[in-house]
Amino acid sequence: MMSVFDKLDFLKNNIKSLGSAAVAFSGGVDSSFLLKVAYDVLGKDVVAVTAHSSTYPEREMNEAKEFTASFGIRHRIIDSEELDVEGFSDNPVNRCYLCKNELYDKIQTVAKEENVKHILEGSNHDDLGDYRPGLQAVSEHGVLSPLKDALLTKDEIRFLSKEMGLKSWDKPAFACLSSRFPYGEKITQQRLRMIDRAEQLLMDLGFKQVRVRFHGDIARIEVGQEQFLKFIDSEIREKVYSEFKKIGFMYTALDLKGYRTGSMNEGLNIK
């Protein structure tokens, strides 16, 4: 069985063999780790590419900029407005495919402009266990997934990130804001802003891992179970309720199962 450091060596050798690469960089734990390793072995032959859109909060963009600037990594920011993609705002079950298909089209253009040979993305070994239609776009565009090839799990990536001194090592998991909507629920600019404001409020109150799921007039809050007790505080409950009402939610509910990835996929019957 490969140790985590054996996997890291495999990852480095694999990326080094590529010669040059554009990394789809969201600023999350996985893509930050992938980008840093790629930069360590390829240097100036790596470029980070981040997409700016209404589904990507400004705080995430700022952190992505800070990360690349701190290491002197070339960073291209592109416009990739998913709401302009035909069918995306209707929120079909293959929504992520529509998004990633457009994204990788644009990153391919950047790769040609920057004269780099390959495009890398940050899916890890754990991502094989959930419904992820975006992986179809990865395959169709010939995008490489080195973390998955190295069999690196999320926990291992966090561990190695900490060993490397990356501030992103304990960053909460993040997915684009469109993942907060049940499939078939219309996605609009206004609704995305509502979700962004609601989640920012919870983070400002000290909640670390949060999701606010959109169910019409109802906001369903997911937080880590270790933070459930914060809602015992009547001041916090009243603050959340009153502020969410100002944002536009008539009712606010706490999901008793807590935060988990892919909760909007739980009702799907997809093999």
Secondary structure by P-SEA (a helix, b strand, c coil): cccaaaaaaaaaaaaaaaccbbbbccccaaaaaaaaaaaacccccbbbbbbbcccccaaaaaaaaaaaaaaccbbbbbbbcccccccccccccaaaaaaaaaaaaaaaaaaaaacccbbbbbbccccccccccaaaaaaaaccccccccccccaaaaaaaaaaaccccccccccccccccccccccccaaaaaaaaaaaaaaaaacccbbbbbbcccbbbbbcccccccccccaaaaaaaaaaaaaacccbbbbccccccccccccccccc
